[in-house]
Amino acid sequence: MNKLSILIFFLTFLTSCNSPLGIGCPDGAIEWGDLLKIDDVTYQHHFEEAPDEPLSTSIEKGEQVGKVTYKMADNACSDHKVRNGDAAYLEKNTIVYAVKGYPSSLMVVANDKVYVADKKNNEKIGSEEIQELIKKETATID
């Protein structure tokens, strides 16, 4: 092998890896849960949907609360620490909206999929905290 062939092989190897340093993930393919993180809140999408079914008419998009800056699927290794702007399957630059009538700390919508808060500041949100948020919100609606 001549020097040019070795250089081309090396550059091809580096550019084919997904990590910033060109060092591939040693742990192979990863199955991420459908999540996203905005403003230190991690949201999960747990709902089964029919393909090509639009967002329910009872759910309206509110104001923009964030934007996806990194798609983890096919890019992140299993030791990746989820940061604000990260999403498992949403494409980079996907806009994230509040859901009208609910605080964005509880629920958001992106790509016509509803995501419900699961963690805030990496602490699991319990059902009691969610019930408190719902009580506060419904008290302001009445």
N, C-alpha and C positions, 0 to 999 in steps of 0.2 A: 504494500500500500504506500502510495506516495504521500507527501505532506498535505497536498491539496485535498485528497480523499479523506484523510484523517480529520482535517479542519472542517470539511463539509459534514462528516459524520457527527462530530462533536457539536457543531452548531445546530444541526437537526435535532439531536438529542436534547439540547438545552431548550430549544423553542417548542418542543413537543410536550414538555412538562407544564403543569398548571400552577405550580407554586412560584412566587416571585423570584426565588433564587434558582429556579430551573431544576429543583430536586423533586421528583415525583412523589406522590403519596405512597408510603409503603403499605398502607392498609387497604388498597384497592377501592372498589365501588362502595359507596355509602348510601344507605337508605335514610334520608332525612325525613322527619315529620314535617308537615306543611306548616311552617312557621315564618314569622317575620318579626323584626324588632325595630321599634320607633320610640324615641324619647324614653329610653330605659325600660320600656314595657315590651315583653315578649308575648306575642299573640299566636294562637294556634287555630288552624282551620280543621274542624272535626266532622264536617257535615258531608253526607253522601249527596251527590248531585247527579241529575240526569245530564248526559252530554248535550251541549248547546242550549241548555235551559237558562233563560235570562234571570237576572237578579229579581227576587220577589218584589212586587209592586209596593209591599208594605215597608220595604227598606229603601230609604232615600239617602243618597250621598250628601254629606254635609261639606264642610270646608276641608281643604287639603291639610293634612297633618304631617305628611312626610313623603319621601320618595325612596325607592329601592336603589341602593348604590352598589350592591354586590349580590350576585346569585350564587348561593353556596353549592347547589347541585352541579356536579361535573367540575367544580373549581376548588372546593375546600377539602382539607383532610379531616379525619375524625377528631383530631385534637384542636380544631378550629374553635376559637372563642367567639360566640355570636356577638356582633357589635351593632350599634344603631345603624339602620339602613340595610342590614343583611336580611335576605329572604331565602328560604330553601329553594323554591321553584319559580318565584316571580322573576321576570326579566329585569335587568338593570334599567333604571329610569321609569319603572312602573309607579304611578302616583297612588298614594295611600290617602284615603279620605275618612273623616269621622262619619258615623252613622247618625243621621238627624234624629234627635230625641234621646240620644245616649251619650254619655261622656266618652271621649276618645280613650280615656284610661281603662274603659271597660270593653269597647268594641270598635273595630275599624272595618273598612271595606276596600278591597283592591282587586282589580280585574273581575268585578262582579262576584267576589267571594267574600263572605263575612269571616273575620278573624276575631276571636274572643281572647281577652287578656288571660294569661297563664302565670306570668311572673312579672314583678316590678323590682328593678335593681337586683336581679338574680335571686330574689326571694319568691317562693311559690305563693301565689295569691289563693287563699282559701275561700271556701264558699261563703263564709261569714263576711269577708271583705267585699265580695261581689254583691251579696245581699244588701250590705250597707250602701254601696254605690247605687244600686237600683232604687233603694228607699229614698236616698237623697234626690235622685233624678226624678222619680215620680212625684215627690213632694213639691218640686219646683214646677212640674207640669200642671198639677191640679189647681 
